[in-house]
């Protein structure tokens, strides 16, 4: 688990994620959704996942992921897609690249279990 005070934050990365089409619908006008409900210890009561663990969702899709637990497993694929695109977009930004590389390794390790 990543302590709340140590969670990585980047408004620059979040703004870029919000500019992407929705992972679920392909529509524009997205919010940056922080991963929830996968049992990874990244989110919960008063705890928001680090900004490396976000994906673009329209407001409707964002609400659906929060309301319908059966949609939450899709977050794994959506996160991987978003992070891989981010690694390309921020290839020359060592801080963002490092955080995204760590996030992708974390997801791969969790999914390998």
N, C-alpha and C positions, 0 to 999 in steps of 0.2 A: 504494500500500500504506500502511496506517495503522500507524505504529510501535507495538510492543507496549506501551511505557510510556505511550502517549497514547490507548490504546483507552478509550472511554467506558464507565463502569460505573455501574449504578443498581440497587441491591437493590429499591427501590420498584417500578421498572418490571418487573424479573424476577418479583417476587411477583405482580404483576397478570397477567403473561403465563401464569404457572403456574395461575392461577385460571380461565383460558379453556378451552373444550373443545378437544380435539385437532384439529388441522388435517386430519389424515388420517382419523381414525375418528369424530370427533364425541364421543368419550367424555371423561369427566372424569378427574381425577387425573393431571395433566400435569407434565412437566418443561419447562424452558425450554431448547430446543435452539438452539445457536449454529450458524449456517450453515457448511457444509463443502462442499468438492469442486466448486465452480463456477468455479474459476480466477479469482476476483476478487482474490486476494492478501490476503484477510481472515483466512484460517486456514491452518494448516499445522503443521510441526514446532514444537511448543511455542508456537504462536500461536493465540489464541482470538479470534474476531471480537468487535467491540464489542457491548455489550448491546442496541443498537438493531437488531441483526441476529439476533434470536431469534424463535422461534415455539413455540407449545405443541404438544408431542407426548406421547402416553402413553409409559411406559417401553418397551413393545414397539415402537411406531412409531419411537421414538428409536433403538433398536438397529438396526431395519431400515434406516433412512436411513444409518447408519454402515456397515452391512454390505453393502448393495445399491446400487451406484453408479447403477443405472437409476432409482432413486427420488429421487436427489438433484436432478434438474431441477425437481421439484415444489416445491422450497424457494422458488423465485422467487415463485410465486403465493401460497404460504403466508405468506411474509414480507410481501408487499404487503398481504394481508388483515390480518395482525396489526398492521402499522404504521399502516394506515388506521384501524383500530379504536382504536389507541393515540392517534392524533392527536385523535380525538373524546374519549376518556377523559381525556386530559391536556391539554385545550384551555387550561386556566388555569395550566399549569406551563411557564414559558418554556424551562427547560433541557431537559426531556424533549421538548417540542414541537420545539425546534430540532434536537436529535439525530435525531429521527424524520423530520423534513423533509429533513435532509441524507441520511439513509439511503435514503429513497424516491427522491431525486434521483440518488443513486449507482446504485441498482438500475436506474432508468429509463435512465440513460446507458449502463450495461453491456449492457442488453438491446437497446438501439438499434443496437449495433454489428453 
